[in-house]
Amino acid sequence: MTGTNKDRPRHRRRRYRLSPAGLKSLQTSAMRRRPWERSTGPRTETGKSHSKLNALKHGEYSLAQCAERRRLNELIRQMLGGDGVPLESPPRERDAWRNRLTMELEDGISRLLKRDLKRT
């Protein structure tokens, strides 16, 4: 009785590699054709403005976002104080600290979300 395809061992595909002769041939062809001399990039203003955004994937690292993150981190550091809330502190004090931290974080996140919604 013959097995199914699932019973056969799976073979990994070989990675694509050029032989030294093939690589040399490819380099020679590219040097002969000189494709970099005919590449022009965007020609219209619309194309140019669109191509400026190619490297921008999101606004997460914009100056405004970085400043807002720094501000939020500074607020968290201020709330933590030098050494944070000690574990020996009374539960009521720890709960108050956690509630304040949660409210500040939620407030900062909601401000970021509102700003992002205004952009779109």
Distance bins in CASP14 RR format, pairs under 12 A and 6 or more apart:
PFRMAT RR
TARGET T0000
AUTHOR 0000-0000-0000
RMODE 2
METHOD distances of the structure
MODEL  1
1 7 0 0 0 0 0 1 0 0 0 0 0
2 8 0 0 0 0 0 1 0 0 0 0 0
16 22 0 0 0 0 0 1 0 0 0 0 0
16 23 0 0 0 0 0 1 0 0 0 0 0
17 23 0 0 0 0 1 0 0 0 0 0 0
18 24 0 0 0 0 1 0 0 0 0 0 0
18 25 0 0 0 0 1 0 0 0 0 0 0
18 26 1 0 0 1 0 0 0 0 0 0 0
18 27 0 0 0 0 1 0 0 0 0 0 0
18 29 0 0 0 0 0 1 0 0 0 0 0
19 25 0 0 0 0 1 0 0 0 0 0 0
19 26 0 0 0 0 0 1 0 0 0 0 0
20 26 0 0 0 0 0 1 0 0 0 0 0
20 27 0 0 0 0 0 1 0 0 0 0 0
21 27 0 0 0 0 0 1 0 0 0 0 0
21 28 0 0 0 0 0 1 0 0 0 0 0
22 28 0 0 0 0 1 0 0 0 0 0 0
22 29 0 0 0 0 1 0 0 0 0 0 0
23 29 0 0 0 0 0 1 0 0 0 0 0
23 30 0 0 0 0 0 1 0 0 0 0 0
24 30 0 0 0 0 0 1 0 0 0 0 0
24 31 0 0 0 0 0 1 0 0 0 0 0
25 31 0 0 0 0 0 1 0 0 0 0 0
25 32 0 0 0 0 0 1 0 0 0 0 0
26 32 0 0 0 0 0 1 0 0 0 0 0
26 33 0 0 0 0 0 1 0 0 0 0 0
27 33 0 0 0 0 0 1 0 0 0 0 0
28 34 0 0 0 0 0 1 0 0 0 0 0
29 35 0 0 0 0 1 0 0 0 0 0 0
30 36 0 0 0 0 1 0 0 0 0 0 0
30 37 0 0 0 0 0 1 0 0 0 0 0
31 37 0 0 0 0 0 1 0 0 0 0 0
33 39 0 0 0 0 0 1 0 0 0 0 0
40 47 0 0 0 0 0 1 0 0 0 0 0
40 48 0 0 0 0 0 1 0 0 0 0 0
40 51 0 0 0 0 0 1 0 0 0 0 0
41 47 0 0 0 0 1 0 0 0 0 0 0
41 48 0 0 0 0 1 0 0 0 0 0 0
41 50 0 0 0 0 0 1 0 0 0 0 0
41 51 1 0 0 1 0 0 0 0 0 0 0
41 52 0 0 0 0 0 1 0 0 0 0 0
41 54 0 0 0 0 0 1 0 0 0 0 0
42 48 1 0 1 0 0 0 0 0 0 0 0
42 49 0 0 0 0 1 0 0 0 0 0 0
42 50 1 0 0 1 0 0 0 0 0 0 0
42 51 1 0 1 0 0 0 0 0 0 0 0
42 52 0 0 0 0 1 0 0 0 0 0 0
42 53 0 0 0 0 0 1 0 0 0 0 0
42 54 0 0 0 0 1 0 0 0 0 0 0
43 50 0 0 0 0 0 1 0 0 0 0 0
43 51 0 0 0 0 0 1 0 0 0 0 0
44 50 0 0 0 0 1 0 0 0 0 0 0
44 51 0 0 0 0 0 1 0 0 0 0 0
45 51 0 0 0 0 0 1 0 0 0 0 0
45 52 0 0 0 0 0 1 0 0 0 0 0
46 52 0 0 0 0 0 1 0 0 0 0 0
46 53 0 0 0 0 0 1 0 0 0 0 0
47 53 0 0 0 0 0 1 0 0 0 0 0
47 54 0 0 0 0 0 1 0 0 0 0 0
48 54 0 0 0 0 0 1 0 0 0 0 0
49 56 0 0 0 0 0 1 0 0 0 0 0
50 56 0 0 0 0 0 1 0 0 0 0 0
53 59 0 0 0 0 0 1 0 0 0 0 0
55 61 0 0 0 0 0 1 0 0 0 0 0
56 62 0 0 0 0 1 0 0 0 0 0 0
58 65 0 0 0 0 1 0 0 0 0 0 0
58 116 0 0 0 0 0 1 0 0 0 0 0
58 119 0 0 0 0 0 1 0 0 0 0 0
59 65 1 0 1 0 0 0 0 0 0 0 0
59 66 0 0 0 0 1 0 0 0 0 0 0
59 68 0 0 0 0 0 1 0 0 0 0 0
59 69 0 0 0 0 0 1 0 0 0 0 0
59 112 0 0 0 0 0 1 0 0 0 0 0
59 115 0 0 0 0 0 1 0 0 0 0 0
59 116 0 0 0 0 1 0 0 0 0 0 0
59 119 0 0 0 0 1 0 0 0 0 0 0
59 120 0 0 0 0 0 1 0 0 0 0 0
60 66 0 0 0 0 1 0 0 0 0 0 0
60 68 0 0 0 0 0 1 0 0 0 0 0
60 69 0 0 0 0 1 0 0 0 0 0 0
60 112 0 0 0 0 0 1 0 0 0 0 0
60 116 0 0 0 0 0 1 0 0 0 0 0
61 67 0 0 0 0 0 1 0 0 0 0 0
61 68 0 0 0 0 0 1 0 0 0 0 0
61 69 0 0 0 0 1 0 0 0 0 0 0
62 68 0 0 0 0 1 0 0 0 0 0 0
62 69 0 0 0 0 0 1 0 0 0 0 0
62 112 0 0 0 0 0 1 0 0 0 0 0
62 115 0 0 0 0 0 1 0 0 0 0 0
62 116 0 0 0 0 0 1 0 0 0 0 0
62 119 0 0 0 0 0 1 0 0 0 0 0
63 69 0 0 0 0 0 1 0 0 0 0 0
63 70 0 0 0 0 0 1 0 0 0 0 0
64 70 0 0 0 0 0 1 0 0 0 0 0
64 71 0 0 0 0 0 1 0 0 0 0 0
64 111 0 0 0 0 0 1 0 0 0 0 0
64 112 0 0 0 0 1 0 0 0 0 0 0
64 115 0 0 0 0 1 0 0 0 0 0 0
64 116 0 0 0 0 0 1 0 0 0 0 0
64 118 0 0 0 0 0 1 0 0 0 0 0
64 119 0 0 0 0 0 1 0 0 0 0 0
65 71 0 0 0 0 0 1 0 0 0 0 0
65 72 0 0 0 0 0 1 0 0 0 0 0
65 111 0 0 0 0 0 1 0 0 0 0 0
65 112 1 0 0 1 0 0 0 0 0 0 0
65 115 0 0 0 0 1 0 0 0 0 0 0
65 116 0 0 0 0 1 0 0 0 0 0 0
65 119 0 0 0 0 0 1 0 0 0 0 0
66 72 0 0 0 0 0 1 0 0 0 0 0
66 73 0 0 0 0 0 1 0 0 0 0 0
67 73 0 0 0 0 0 1 0 0 0 0 0
67 74 0 0 0 0 0 1 0 0 0 0 0
67 112 0 0 0 0 0 1 0 0 0 0 0
67 115 0 0 0 0 0 1 0 0 0 0 0
68 74 0 0 0 0 0 1 0 0 0 0 0
68 75 0 0 0 0 0 1 0 0 0 0 0
68 107 0 0 0 0 0 1 0 0 0 0 0
68 108 1 0 0 1 0 0 0 0 0 0 0
68 109 0 0 0 0 0 1 0 0 0 0 0
68 111 1 0 0 1 0 0 0 0 0 0 0
68 112 1 0 0 1 0 0 0 0 0 0 0
68 113 0 0 0 0 0 1 0 0 0 0 0
68 114 0 0 0 0 0 1 0 0 0 0 0
68 115 0 0 0 0 1 0 0 0 0 0 0
68 116 0 0 0 0 0 1 0 0 0 0 0
69 75 0 0 0 0 0 1 0 0 0 0 0
69 76 0 0 0 0 0 1 0 0 0 0 0
69 105 0 0 0 0 0 1 0 0 0 0 0
69 108 0 0 0 0 0 1 0 0 0 0 0
69 109 0 0 0 0 0 1 0 0 0 0 0
69 111 0 0 0 0 0 1 0 0 0 0 0
69 112 0 0 0 0 1 0 0 0 0 0 0
70 76 0 0 0 0 0 1 0 0 0 0 0
70 77 0 0 0 0 0 1 0 0 0 0 0
71 77 0 0 0 0 0 1 0 0 0 0 0
71 78 0 0 0 0 0 1 0 0 0 0 0
71 104 0 0 0 0 0 1 0 0 0 0 0
71 107 0 0 0 0 0 1 0 0 0 0 0
71 108 0 0 0 0 1 0 0 0 0 0 0
71 111 0 0 0 0 0 1 0 0 0 0 0
71 112 0 0 0 0 0 1 0 0 0 0 0
72 78 0 0 0 0 0 1 0 0 0 0 0
72 79 0 0 0 0 0 1 0 0 0 0 0
72 101 0 0 0 0 0 1 0 0 0 0 0
72 104 1 0 0 1 0 0 0 0 0 0 0
72 105 1 0 0 1 0 0 0 0 0 0 0
72 106 0 0 0 0 0 1 0 0 0 0 0
72 107 0 0 0 0 1 0 0 0 0 0 0
72 108 1 0 1 0 0 0 0 0 0 0 0
72 109 0 0 0 0 1 0 0 0 0 0 0
72 110 0 0 0 0 0 1 0 0 0 0 0
72 111 0 0 0 0 1 0 0 0 0 0 0
72 112 0 0 0 0 1 0 0 0 0 0 0
73 79 0 0 0 0 0 1 0 0 0 0 0
73 80 0 0 0 0 0 1 0 0 0 0 0
73 104 0 0 0 0 0 1 0 0 0 0 0
73 105 0 0 0 0 0 1 0 0 0 0 0
73 108 0 0 0 0 0 1 0 0 0 0 0
74 80 0 0 0 0 0 1 0 0 0 0 0
74 81 0 0 0 0 0 1 0 0 0 0 0
74 104 0 0 0 0 0 1 0 0 0 0 0
75 81 0 0 0 0 0 1 0 0 0 0 0
75 100 0 0 0 0 0 1 0 0 0 0 0
75 101 0 0 0 0 1 0 0 0 0 0 0
75 103 0 0 0 0 0 1 0 0 0 0 0
75 104 1 0 1 0 0 0 0 0 0 0 0
75 105 0 0 0 0 1 0 0 0 0 0 0
75 107 0 0 0 0 1 0 0 0 0 0 0
75 108 0 0 0 0 1 0 0 0 0 0 0
75 111 0 0 0 0 0 1 0 0 0 0 0
76 82 0 0 0 0 0 1 0 0 0 0 0
76 84 0 0 0 0 0 1 0 0 0 0 0
76 97 0 0 0 0 0 1 0 0 0 0 0
76 100 0 0 0 0 0 1 0 0 0 0 0
76 101 1 0 0 1 0 0 0 0 0 0 0
76 102 0 0 0 0 0 1 0 0 0 0 0
76 104 1 0 0 1 0 0 0 0 0 0 0
76 105 1 0 0 1 0 0 0 0 0 0 0
76 108 0 0 0 0 0 1 0 0 0 0 0
77 83 0 0 0 0 0 1 0 0 0 0 0
77 84 0 0 0 0 1 0 0 0 0 0 0
77 101 0 0 0 0 0 1 0 0 0 0 0
77 104 0 0 0 0 0 1 0 0 0 0 0
78 84 0 0 0 0 0 1 0 0 0 0 0
78 100 0 0 0 0 0 1 0 0 0 0 0
78 101 0 0 0 0 0 1 0 0 0 0 0
78 104 0 0 0 0 1 0 0 0 0 0 0
79 85 0 0 0 0 1 0 0 0 0 0 0
79 96 0 0 0 0 0 1 0 0 0 0 0
79 97 1 0 0 1 0 0 0 0 0 0 0
79 98 0 0 0 0 0 1 0 0 0 0 0
79 99 0 0 0 0 0 1 0 0 0 0 0
79 100 1 0 0 1 0 0 0 0 0 0 0
79 101 1 0 1 0 0 0 0 0 0 0 0
79 102 0 0 0 0 0 1 0 0 0 0 0
79 103 0 0 0 0 0 1 0 0 0 0 0
79 104 1 0 0 1 0 0 0 0 0 0 0
79 105 0 0 0 0 1 0 0 0 0 0 0
80 86 0 0 0 0 0 1 0 0 0 0 0
80 97 0 0 0 0 1 0 0 0 0 0 0
80 98 0 0 0 0 0 1 0 0 0 0 0
80 100 0 0 0 0 0 1 0 0 0 0 0
80 101 0 0 0 0 1 0 0 0 0 0 0
80 104 0 0 0 0 0 1 0 0 0 0 0
81 97 0 0 0 0 1 0 0 0 0 0 0
81 101 0 0 0 0 0 1 0 0 0 0 0
83 89 0 0 0 0 0 1 0 0 0 0 0
84 93 0 0 0 0 0 1 0 0 0 0 0
84 94 0 0 0 0 0 1 0 0 0 0 0
84 97 0 0 0 0 1 0 0 0 0 0 0
84 98 0 0 0 0 0 1 0 0 0 0 0
84 101 0 0 0 0 0 1 0 0 0 0 0
85 91 0 0 0 0 0 1 0 0 0 0 0
85 92 0 0 0 0 0 1 0 0 0 0 0
85 93 1 0 0 1 0 0 0 0 0 0 0
85 94 1 0 1 0 0 0 0 0 0 0 0
85 95 0 0 0 0 0 1 0 0 0 0 0
85 96 0 0 0 0 1 0 0 0 0 0 0
85 97 1 0 1 0 0 0 0 0 0 0 0
85 98 0 0 0 0 1 0 0 0 0 0 0
85 99 0 0 0 0 0 1 0 0 0 0 0
85 100 0 0 0 0 0 1 0 0 0 0 0
85 101 0 0 0 0 1 0 0 0 0 0 0
86 93 0 0 0 0 1 0 0 0 0 0 0
86 94 0 0 0 0 1 0 0 0 0 0 0
86 97 0 0 0 0 0 1 0 0 0 0 0
87 93 0 0 0 0 0 1 0 0 0 0 0
87 94 0 0 0 0 1 0 0 0 0 0 0
87 97 0 0 0 0 0 1 0 0 0 0 0
88 94 0 0 0 0 1 0 0 0 0 0 0
89 95 0 0 0 0 0 1 0 0 0 0 0
89 96 0 0 0 0 1 0 0 0 0 0 0
89 97 0 0 0 0 1 0 0 0 0 0 0
89 98 0 0 0 0 0 1 0 0 0 0 0
90 96 0 0 0 0 1 0 0 0 0 0 0
90 97 0 0 0 0 0 1 0 0 0 0 0
91 97 0 0 0 0 0 1 0 0 0 0 0
91 98 0 0 0 0 0 1 0 0 0 0 0
92 98 0 0 0 0 0 1 0 0 0 0 0
92 99 0 0 0 0 0 1 0 0 0 0 0
93 99 0 0 0 0 0 1 0 0 0 0 0
93 100 0 0 0 0 0 1 0 0 0 0 0
94 100 0 0 0 0 0 1 0 0 0 0 0
94 101 0 0 0 0 0 1 0 0 0 0 0
95 101 0 0 0 0 0 1 0 0 0 0 0
95 102 0 0 0 0 0 1 0 0 0 0 0
96 102 0 0 0 0 0 1 0 0 0 0 0
96 103 0 0 0 0 0 1 0 0 0 0 0
97 103 0 0 0 0 0 1 0 0 0 0 0
97 104 0 0 0 0 0 1 0 0 0 0 0
98 104 0 0 0 0 0 1 0 0 0 0 0
98 105 0 0 0 0 0 1 0 0 0 0 0
99 105 0 0 0 0 0 1 0 0 0 0 0
99 106 0 0 0 0 0 1 0 0 0 0 0
100 106 0 0 0 0 0 1 0 0 0 0 0
100 107 0 0 0 0 0 1 0 0 0 0 0
101 107 0 0 0 0 0 1 0 0 0 0 0
101 108 0 0 0 0 0 1 0 0 0 0 0
102 108 0 0 0 0 0 1 0 0 0 0 0
102 109 0 0 0 0 0 1 0 0 0 0 0
103 109 0 0 0 0 0 1 0 0 0 0 0
103 110 0 0 0 0 0 1 0 0 0 0 0
104 110 0 0 0 0 0 1 0 0 0 0 0
104 111 0 0 0 0 0 1 0 0 0 0 0
105 111 0 0 0 0 0 1 0 0 0 0 0
105 112 0 0 0 0 0 1 0 0 0 0 0
106 112 0 0 0 0 0 1 0 0 0 0 0
106 113 0 0 0 0 0 1 0 0 0 0 0
107 113 0 0 0 0 0 1 0 0 0 0 0
107 114 0 0 0 0 0 1 0 0 0 0 0
108 114 0 0 0 0 1 0 0 0 0 0 0
108 115 0 0 0 0 1 0 0 0 0 0 0
109 115 0 0 0 0 0 1 0 0 0 0 0
109 116 0 0 0 0 0 1 0 0 0 0 0
110 116 0 0 0 0 0 1 0 0 0 0 0
110 117 0 0 0 0 0 1 0 0 0 0 0
111 117 0 0 0 0 0 1 0 0 0 0 0
111 118 0 0 0 0 0 1 0 0 0 0 0
112 118 0 0 0 0 0 1 0 0 0 0 0
112 119 0 0 0 0 0 1 0 0 0 0 0
113 119 0 0 0 0 0 1 0 0 0 0 0
113 120 0 0 0 0 0 1 0 0 0 0 0
114 120 0 0 0 0 0 1 0 0 0 0 0
END
